[in-house]
Amino acid sequence: MLKYSDFLADIDVQIALKTVMVQVMLRWVGIQQNQIDGNALLQKDA
């Protein structure tokens, strides 16, 4: 039988992992968006 504190700790770990995953995803999406914007700017100048 799991203790309540163990259960809470497990939830904390899951939340931390999800937070990191979300940050990585947002950063990756932001990088992709910056590349798209950069390409659009290059094409406008051409």
PDBQT receptor file of N, H, CA, C and O in Angstrom, charges set to zero:
ATOM      1  N   MET A   1       0.855  -1.201   0.000  1.00  0.00    +0.000 N 
ATOM      2  CA  MET A   1       0.000   0.000   0.000  1.00  0.00    +0.000 C 
ATOM      3  C   MET A   1       0.895   1.257   0.000  1.00  0.00    +0.000 C 
ATOM      4  O   MET A   1       1.783   1.406   0.839  1.00  0.00    +0.000 OA
ATOM      5  N   LEU A   2       0.636   2.137  -0.950  1.00  0.00    +0.000 N 
ATOM      6  H   LEU A   2      -0.086   2.016  -1.632  1.00  0.00    +0.000 HD
ATOM      7  CA  LEU A   2       1.409   3.377  -1.026  1.00  0.00    +0.000 C 
ATOM      8  C   LEU A   2       0.988   4.334   0.073  1.00  0.00    +0.000 C 
ATOM      9  O   LEU A   2      -0.187   4.443   0.426  1.00  0.00    +0.000 OA
ATOM     10  N   LYS A   3       1.989   5.020   0.598  1.00  0.00    +0.000 N 
ATOM     11  H   LYS A   3       2.943   4.931   0.311  1.00  0.00    +0.000 HD
ATOM     12  CA  LYS A   3       1.669   6.055   1.593  1.00  0.00    +0.000 C 
ATOM     13  C   LYS A   3       1.204   7.302   0.849  1.00  0.00    +0.000 C 
ATOM     14  O   LYS A   3       1.543   7.510  -0.316  1.00  0.00    +0.000 OA
ATOM     15  N   TYR A   4       0.427   8.121   1.537  1.00  0.00    +0.000 N 
ATOM     16  H   TYR A   4       0.152   7.952   2.484  1.00  0.00    +0.000 HD
ATOM     17  CA  TYR A   4      -0.120   9.328   0.913  1.00  0.00    +0.000 C 
ATOM     18  C   TYR A   4       1.005  10.258   0.448  1.00  0.00    +0.000 C 
ATOM     19  O   TYR A   4       0.915  10.870  -0.616  1.00  0.00    +0.000 OA
ATOM     20  N   SER A   5       2.065  10.355   1.258  1.00  0.00    +0.000 N 
ATOM     21  H   SER A   5       2.138   9.858   2.123  1.00  0.00    +0.000 HD
ATOM     22  CA  SER A   5       3.178  11.243   0.901  1.00  0.00    +0.000 C 
ATOM     23  C   SER A   5       3.870  10.747  -0.373  1.00  0.00    +0.000 C 
ATOM     24  O   SER A   5       4.315  11.550  -1.193  1.00  0.00    +0.000 OA
ATOM     25  N   ASP A   6       3.957   9.425  -0.535  1.00  0.00    +0.000 N 
ATOM     26  H   ASP A   6       3.595   8.773   0.132  1.00  0.00    +0.000 HD
ATOM     27  CA  ASP A   6       4.564   8.877  -1.751  1.00  0.00    +0.000 C 
ATOM     28  C   ASP A   6       3.717   9.258  -2.965  1.00  0.00    +0.000 C 
ATOM     29  O   ASP A   6       4.237   9.598  -4.028  1.00  0.00    +0.000 OA
ATOM     30  N   PHE A   7       2.394   9.190  -2.776  1.00  0.00    +0.000 N 
ATOM     31  H   PHE A   7       1.971   8.913  -1.912  1.00  0.00    +0.000 HD
ATOM     32  CA  PHE A   7       1.472   9.525  -3.855  1.00  0.00    +0.000 C 
ATOM     33  C   PHE A   7       1.648  10.988  -4.266  1.00  0.00    +0.000 C 
ATOM     34  O   PHE A   7       1.693  11.304  -5.455  1.00  0.00    +0.000 OA
ATOM     35  N   LEU A   8       1.746  11.873  -3.277  1.00  0.00    +0.000 N 
ATOM     36  H   LEU A   8       1.709  11.616  -2.311  1.00  0.00    +0.000 HD
ATOM     37  CA  LEU A   8       1.931  13.303  -3.558  1.00  0.00    +0.000 C 
ATOM     38  C   LEU A   8       3.255  13.543  -4.278  1.00  0.00    +0.000 C 
ATOM     39  O   LEU A   8       3.322  14.329  -5.223  1.00  0.00    +0.000 OA
ATOM     40  N   ALA A   9       4.301  12.863  -3.826  1.00  0.00    +0.000 N 
ATOM     41  H   ALA A   9       4.246  12.225  -3.058  1.00  0.00    +0.000 HD
ATOM     42  CA  ALA A   9       5.615  13.037  -4.446  1.00  0.00    +0.000 C 
ATOM     43  C   ALA A   9       5.551  12.609  -5.905  1.00  0.00    +0.000 C 
ATOM     44  O   ALA A   9       6.141  13.251  -6.774  1.00  0.00    +0.000 OA
ATOM     45  N   ASP A  10       4.826  11.513  -6.172  1.00  0.00    +0.000 N 
ATOM     46  H   ASP A  10       4.347  10.992  -5.466  1.00  0.00    +0.000 HD
ATOM     47  CA  ASP A  10       4.710  11.023  -7.537  1.00  0.00    +0.000 C 
ATOM     48  C   ASP A  10       3.986  12.051  -8.407  1.00  0.00    +0.000 C 
ATOM     49  O   ASP A  10       4.362  12.272  -9.558  1.00  0.00    +0.000 OA
ATOM     50  N   ILE A  11       2.954  12.671  -7.854  1.00  0.00    +0.000 N 
ATOM     51  H   ILE A  11       2.649  12.491  -6.919  1.00  0.00    +0.000 HD
ATOM     52  CA  ILE A  11       2.215  13.704  -8.587  1.00  0.00    +0.000 C 
ATOM     53  C   ILE A  11       3.145  14.882  -8.887  1.00  0.00    +0.000 C 
ATOM     54  O   ILE A  11       3.135  15.419  -9.994  1.00  0.00    +0.000 OA
ATOM     55  N   ASP A  12       3.942  15.277  -7.902  1.00  0.00    +0.000 N 
ATOM     56  H   ASP A  12       3.950  14.840  -7.003  1.00  0.00    +0.000 HD
ATOM     57  CA  ASP A  12       4.885  16.383  -8.096  1.00  0.00    +0.000 C 
ATOM     58  C   ASP A  12       5.836  16.074  -9.249  1.00  0.00    +0.000 C 
ATOM     59  O   ASP A  12       6.116  16.937 -10.081  1.00  0.00    +0.000 OA
ATOM     60  N   VAL A  13       6.325  14.843  -9.292  1.00  0.00    +0.000 N 
ATOM     61  H   VAL A  13       6.097  14.142  -8.617  1.00  0.00    +0.000 HD
ATOM     62  CA  VAL A  13       7.251  14.446 -10.360  1.00  0.00    +0.000 C 
ATOM     63  C   VAL A  13       6.553  14.523 -11.708  1.00  0.00    +0.000 C 
ATOM     64  O   VAL A  13       7.122  15.017 -12.681  1.00  0.00    +0.000 OA
ATOM     65  N   GLN A  14       5.316  14.032 -11.765  1.00  0.00    +0.000 N 
ATOM     66  H   GLN A  14       4.854  13.630 -10.975  1.00  0.00    +0.000 HD
ATOM     67  CA  GLN A  14       4.575  14.054 -13.030  1.00  0.00    +0.000 C 
ATOM     68  C   GLN A  14       4.325  15.481 -13.490  1.00  0.00    +0.000 C 
ATOM     69  O   GLN A  14       4.463  15.792 -14.673  1.00  0.00    +0.000 OA
ATOM     70  N   ILE A  15       3.955  16.348 -12.553  1.00  0.00    +0.000 N 
ATOM     71  H   ILE A  15       3.843  16.095 -11.591  1.00  0.00    +0.000 HD
ATOM     72  CA  ILE A  15       3.714  17.757 -12.897  1.00  0.00    +0.000 C 
ATOM     73  C   ILE A  15       5.005  18.398 -13.405  1.00  0.00    +0.000 C 
ATOM     74  O   ILE A  15       4.992  19.137 -14.390  1.00  0.00    +0.000 OA
ATOM     75  N   ALA A  16       6.110  18.114 -12.733  1.00  0.00    +0.000 N 
ATOM     76  H   ALA A  16       6.121  17.513 -11.934  1.00  0.00    +0.000 HD
ATOM     77  CA  ALA A  16       7.398  18.677 -13.144  1.00  0.00    +0.000 C 
ATOM     78  C   ALA A  16       7.751  18.211 -14.553  1.00  0.00    +0.000 C 
ATOM     79  O   ALA A  16       8.186  19.005 -15.388  1.00  0.00    +0.000 OA
ATOM     80  N   LEU A  17       7.560  16.919 -14.811  1.00  0.00    +0.000 N 
ATOM     81  H   LEU A  17       7.206  16.275 -14.133  1.00  0.00    +0.000 HD
ATOM     82  CA  LEU A  17       7.872  16.379 -16.134  1.00  0.00    +0.000 C 
ATOM     83  C   LEU A  17       6.996  17.027 -17.200  1.00  0.00    +0.000 C 
ATOM     84  O   LEU A  17       7.480  17.403 -18.268  1.00  0.00    +0.000 OA
ATOM     85  N   LYS A  18       5.696  17.157 -16.902  1.00  0.00    +0.000 N 
ATOM     86  H   LYS A  18       5.303  16.851 -16.034  1.00  0.00    +0.000 HD
ATOM     87  CA  LYS A  18       4.785  17.769 -17.872  1.00  0.00    +0.000 C 
ATOM     88  C   LYS A  18       5.159  19.215 -18.122  1.00  0.00    +0.000 C 
ATOM     89  O   LYS A  18       5.094  19.684 -19.258  1.00  0.00    +0.000 OA
ATOM     90  N   THR A  19       5.553  19.932 -17.073  1.00  0.00    +0.000 N 
ATOM     91  H   THR A  19       5.606  19.551 -16.150  1.00  0.00    +0.000 HD
ATOM     92  CA  THR A  19       5.936  21.334 -17.214  1.00  0.00    +0.000 C 
ATOM     93  C   THR A  19       7.153  21.453 -18.130  1.00  0.00    +0.000 C 
ATOM     94  O   THR A  19       7.203  22.315 -19.007  1.00  0.00    +0.000 OA
ATOM     95  N   VAL A  20       8.130  20.578 -17.914  1.00  0.00    +0.000 N 
ATOM     96  H   VAL A  20       8.090  19.877 -17.201  1.00  0.00    +0.000 HD
ATOM     97  CA  VAL A  20       9.332  20.600 -18.741  1.00  0.00    +0.000 C 
ATOM     98  C   VAL A  20       8.974  20.280 -20.193  1.00  0.00    +0.000 C 
ATOM     99  O   VAL A  20       9.455  20.934 -21.118  1.00  0.00    +0.000 OA
ATOM    100  N   MET A  21       8.125  19.269 -20.379  1.00  0.00    +0.000 N 
ATOM    101  H   MET A  21       7.734  18.738 -19.627  1.00  0.00    +0.000 HD
ATOM    102  CA  MET A  21       7.719  18.874 -21.730  1.00  0.00    +0.000 C 
ATOM    103  C   MET A  21       7.043  20.046 -22.443  1.00  0.00    +0.000 C 
ATOM    104  O   MET A  21       7.327  20.324 -23.608  1.00  0.00    +0.000 OA
ATOM    105  N   VAL A  22       6.148  20.726 -21.730  1.00  0.00    +0.000 N 
ATOM    106  H   VAL A  22       5.917  20.500 -20.784  1.00  0.00    +0.000 HD
ATOM    107  CA  VAL A  22       5.424  21.860 -22.314  1.00  0.00    +0.000 C 
ATOM    108  C   VAL A  22       6.398  22.967 -22.688  1.00  0.00    +0.000 C 
ATOM    109  O   VAL A  22       6.283  23.557 -23.763  1.00  0.00    +0.000 OA
ATOM    110  N   GLN A  23       7.357  23.254 -21.811  1.00  0.00    +0.000 N 
ATOM    111  H   GLN A  23       7.450  22.775 -20.939  1.00  0.00    +0.000 HD
ATOM    112  CA  GLN A  23       8.329  24.314 -22.090  1.00  0.00    +0.000 C 
ATOM    113  C   GLN A  23       9.170  23.966 -23.316  1.00  0.00    +0.000 C 
ATOM    114  O   GLN A  23       9.442  24.820 -24.160  1.00  0.00    +0.000 OA
ATOM    115  N   VAL A  24       9.577  22.699 -23.401  1.00  0.00    +0.000 N 
ATOM    116  H   VAL A  24       9.356  22.005 -22.715  1.00  0.00    +0.000 HD
ATOM    117  CA  VAL A  24      10.378  22.265 -24.546  1.00  0.00    +0.000 C 
ATOM    118  C   VAL A  24       9.564  22.393 -25.834  1.00  0.00    +0.000 C 
ATOM    119  O   VAL A  24      10.063  22.864 -26.856  1.00  0.00    +0.000 OA
ATOM    120  N   MET A  25       8.301  21.964 -25.762  1.00  0.00    +0.000 N 
ATOM    121  H   MET A  25       7.897  21.582 -24.931  1.00  0.00    +0.000 HD
ATOM    122  CA  MET A  25       7.432  22.052 -26.940  1.00  0.00    +0.000 C 
ATOM    123  C   MET A  25       7.254  23.504 -27.366  1.00  0.00    +0.000 C 
ATOM    124  O   MET A  25       7.365  23.827 -28.549  1.00  0.00    +0.000 OA
ATOM    125  N   LEU A  26       6.978  24.379 -26.397  1.00  0.00    +0.000 N 
ATOM    126  H   LEU A  26       6.887  24.116 -25.437  1.00  0.00    +0.000 HD
ATOM    127  CA  LEU A  26       6.770  25.799 -26.714  1.00  0.00    +0.000 C 
ATOM    128  C   LEU A  26       8.033  26.393 -27.323  1.00  0.00    +0.000 C 
ATOM    129  O   LEU A  26       7.967  27.168 -28.277  1.00  0.00    +0.000 OA
ATOM    130  N   ARG A  27       9.187  26.025 -26.764  1.00  0.00    +0.000 N 
ATOM    131  H   ARG A  27       9.241  25.395 -25.989  1.00  0.00    +0.000 HD
ATOM    132  CA  ARG A  27      10.449  26.551 -27.286  1.00  0.00    +0.000 C 
ATOM    133  C   ARG A  27      10.666  26.054 -28.719  1.00  0.00    +0.000 C 
ATOM    134  O   ARG A  27      11.075  26.817 -29.594  1.00  0.00    +0.000 OA
ATOM    135  N   TRP A  28      10.386  24.760 -28.950  1.00  0.00    +0.000 N 
ATOM    136  H   TRP A  28      10.053  24.139 -28.240  1.00  0.00    +0.000 HD
ATOM    137  CA  TRP A  28      10.568  24.181 -30.280  1.00  0.00    +0.000 C 
ATOM    138  C   TRP A  28       9.641  24.860 -31.275  1.00  0.00    +0.000 C 
ATOM    139  O   TRP A  28      10.057  25.211 -32.379  1.00  0.00    +0.000 OA
ATOM    140  N   VAL A  29       8.386  25.044 -30.885  1.00  0.00    +0.000 N 
ATOM    141  H   VAL A  29       8.048  24.759 -29.988  1.00  0.00    +0.000 HD
ATOM    142  CA  VAL A  29       7.415  25.710 -31.755  1.00  0.00    +0.000 C 
ATOM    143  C   VAL A  29       7.866  27.146 -32.023  1.00  0.00    +0.000 C 
ATOM    144  O   VAL A  29       7.751  27.634 -33.147  1.00  0.00    +0.000 OA
ATOM    145  N   GLY A  30       8.377  27.819 -30.997  1.00  0.00    +0.000 N 
ATOM    146  H   GLY A  30       8.471  27.422 -30.084  1.00  0.00    +0.000 HD
ATOM    147  CA  GLY A  30       8.848  29.189 -31.161  1.00  0.00    +0.000 C 
ATOM    148  C   GLY A  30       9.998  29.257 -32.147  1.00  0.00    +0.000 C 
ATOM    149  O   GLY A  30      10.063  30.171 -32.969  1.00  0.00    +0.000 OA
ATOM    150  N   ILE A  31      10.912  28.289 -32.070  1.00  0.00    +0.000 N 
ATOM    151  H   ILE A  31      10.860  27.546 -31.403  1.00  0.00    +0.000 HD
ATOM    152  CA  ILE A  31      12.055  28.253 -32.992  1.00  0.00    +0.000 C 
ATOM    153  C   ILE A  31      11.544  28.040 -34.416  1.00  0.00    +0.000 C 
ATOM    154  O   ILE A  31      11.994  28.706 -35.348  1.00  0.00    +0.000 OA
ATOM    155  N   GLN A  32      10.601  27.108 -34.580  1.00  0.00    +0.000 N 
ATOM    156  H   GLN A  32      10.235  26.567 -33.823  1.00  0.00    +0.000 HD
ATOM    157  CA  GLN A  32      10.035  26.853 -35.907  1.00  0.00    +0.000 C 
ATOM    158  C   GLN A  32       9.389  28.126 -36.449  1.00  0.00    +0.000 C 
ATOM    159  O   GLN A  32       9.566  28.469 -37.618  1.00  0.00    +0.000 OA
ATOM    160  N   GLN A  33       8.641  28.821 -35.598  1.00  0.00    +0.000 N 
ATOM    161  H   GLN A  33       8.496  28.542 -34.648  1.00  0.00    +0.000 HD
ATOM    162  CA  GLN A  33       7.951  30.053 -36.013  1.00  0.00    +0.000 C 
ATOM    163  C   GLN A  33       8.971  31.118 -36.421  1.00  0.00    +0.000 C 
ATOM    164  O   GLN A  33       8.774  31.829 -37.407  1.00  0.00    +0.000 OA
ATOM    165  N   ASN A  34      10.059  31.222 -35.658  1.00  0.00    +0.000 N 
ATOM    166  H   ASN A  34      10.219  30.644 -34.857  1.00  0.00    +0.000 HD
ATOM    167  CA  ASN A  34      11.093  32.210 -35.981  1.00  0.00    +0.000 C 
ATOM    168  C   ASN A  34      11.719  31.891 -37.336  1.00  0.00    +0.000 C 
ATOM    169  O   ASN A  34      12.007  32.800 -38.115  1.00  0.00    +0.000 OA
ATOM    170  N   GLN A  35      11.928  30.618 -37.620  1.00  0.00    +0.000 N 
ATOM    171  H   GLN A  35      11.694  29.880 -36.988  1.00  0.00    +0.000 HD
ATOM    172  CA  GLN A  35      12.518  30.238 -38.898  1.00  0.00    +0.000 C 
ATOM    173  C   GLN A  35      11.574  30.596 -40.041  1.00  0.00    +0.000 C 
ATOM    174  O   GLN A  35      12.002  31.077 -41.090  1.00  0.00    +0.000 OA
ATOM    175  N   ILE A  36      10.271  30.351 -39.818  1.00  0.00    +0.000 N 
ATOM    176  H   ILE A  36       9.924  29.960 -38.965  1.00  0.00    +0.000 HD
ATOM    177  CA  ILE A  36       9.275  30.667 -40.847  1.00  0.00    +0.000 C 
ATOM    178  C   ILE A  36       9.256  32.177 -41.085  1.00  0.00    +0.000 C 
ATOM    179  O   ILE A  36       9.250  32.629 -42.230  1.00  0.00    +0.000 OA
ATOM    180  N   ASP A  37       9.245  32.957 -39.996  1.00  0.00    +0.000 N 
ATOM    181  H   ASP A  37       9.249  32.590 -39.066  1.00  0.00    +0.000 HD
ATOM    182  CA  ASP A  37       9.242  34.422 -40.120  1.00  0.00    +0.000 C 
ATOM    183  C   ASP A  37      10.507  34.893 -40.839  1.00  0.00    +0.000 C 
ATOM    184  O   ASP A  37      10.446  35.777 -41.694  1.00  0.00    +0.000 OA
ATOM    185  N   GLY A  38      11.648  34.304 -40.492  1.00  0.00    +0.000 N 
ATOM    186  H   GLY A  38      11.698  33.587 -39.797  1.00  0.00    +0.000 HD
ATOM    187  CA  GLY A  38      12.911  34.676 -41.118  1.00  0.00    +0.000 C 
ATOM    188  C   GLY A  38      12.895  34.392 -42.609  1.00  0.00    +0.000 C 
ATOM    189  O   GLY A  38      13.366  35.202 -43.407  1.00  0.00    +0.000 OA
ATOM    190  N   ASN A  39      12.347  33.228 -42.988  1.00  0.00    +0.000 N 
ATOM    191  H   ASN A  39      11.964  32.570 -42.339  1.00  0.00    +0.000 HD
ATOM    192  CA  ASN A  39      12.268  32.876 -44.404  1.00  0.00    +0.000 C 
ATOM    193  C   ASN A  39      11.355  33.849 -45.139  1.00  0.00    +0.000 C 
ATOM    194  O   ASN A  39      11.649  34.244 -46.267  1.00  0.00    +0.000 OA
ATOM    195  N   ALA A  40      10.249  34.236 -44.509  1.00  0.00    +0.000 N 
ATOM    196  H   ALA A  40      10.010  33.915 -43.593  1.00  0.00    +0.000 HD
ATOM    197  CA  ALA A  40       9.309  35.167 -45.131  1.00  0.00    +0.000 C 
ATOM    198  C   ALA A  40       9.997  36.510 -45.375  1.00  0.00    +0.000 C 
ATOM    199  O   ALA A  40       9.812  37.131 -46.422  1.00  0.00    +0.000 OA
ATOM    200  N   LEU A  41      10.803  36.957 -44.385  1.00  0.00    +0.000 N 
ATOM    201  H   LEU A  41      10.954  36.453 -43.534  1.00  0.00    +0.000 HD
ATOM    202  CA  LEU A  41      11.508  38.228 -44.526  1.00  0.00    +0.000 C 
ATOM    203  C   LEU A  41      12.527  38.146 -45.668  1.00  0.00    +0.000 C 
ATOM    204  O   LEU A  41      12.669  39.087 -46.448  1.00  0.00    +0.000 OA
ATOM    205  N   LEU A  42      13.234  37.013 -45.759  1.00  0.00    +0.000 N 
ATOM    206  H   LEU A  42      13.118  36.249 -45.124  1.00  0.00    +0.000 HD
ATOM    207  CA  LEU A  42      14.233  36.852 -46.816  1.00  0.00    +0.000 C 
ATOM    208  C   LEU A  42      13.560  36.899 -48.179  1.00  0.00    +0.000 C 
ATOM    209  O   LEU A  42      14.084  37.508 -49.111  1.00  0.00    +0.000 OA
ATOM    210  N   GLN A  43      12.402  36.259 -48.301  1.00  0.00    +0.000 N 
ATOM    211  H   GLN A  43      11.976  35.764 -47.544  1.00  0.00    +0.000 HD
ATOM    212  CA  GLN A  43      11.702  36.220 -49.585  1.00  0.00    +0.000 C 
ATOM    213  C   GLN A  43      11.181  37.611 -49.965  1.00  0.00    +0.000 C 
ATOM    214  O   GLN A  43      11.145  37.965 -51.144  1.00  0.00    +0.000 OA
ATOM    215  N   LYS A  44      10.777  38.399 -48.957  1.00  0.00    +0.000 N 
ATOM    216  H   LYS A  44      10.806  38.112 -48.000  1.00  0.00    +0.000 HD
ATOM    217  CA  LYS A  44      10.294  39.758 -49.248  1.00  0.00    +0.000 C 
ATOM    218  C   LYS A  44      11.426  40.613 -49.831  1.00  0.00    +0.000 C 
ATOM    219  O   LYS A  44      11.217  41.389 -50.764  1.00  0.00    +0.000 OA
ATOM    220  N   ASP A  45      12.629  40.456 -49.264  1.00  0.00    +0.000 N 
ATOM    221  H   ASP A  45      12.799  39.825 -48.506  1.00  0.00    +0.000 HD
ATOM    222  CA  ASP A  45      13.768  41.268 -49.725  1.00  0.00    +0.000 C 
ATOM    223  C   ASP A  45      14.206  40.867 -51.126  1.00  0.00    +0.000 C 
ATOM    224  O   ASP A  45      14.705  41.697 -51.887  1.00  0.00    +0.000 OA
ATOM    225  N   ALA A  46      14.022  39.607 -51.463  1.00  0.00    +0.000 N 
ATOM    226  H   ALA A  46      13.617  38.933 -50.845  1.00  0.00    +0.000 HD
ATOM    227  CA  ALA A  46      14.522  39.098 -52.745  1.00  0.00    +0.000 C 
ATOM    228  C   ALA A  46      13.803  39.760 -53.922  1.00  0.00    +0.000 C 
ATOM    229  O   ALA A  46      14.097  39.452 -55.077  1.00  0.00    +0.000 OA
TER     230      ALA A  46
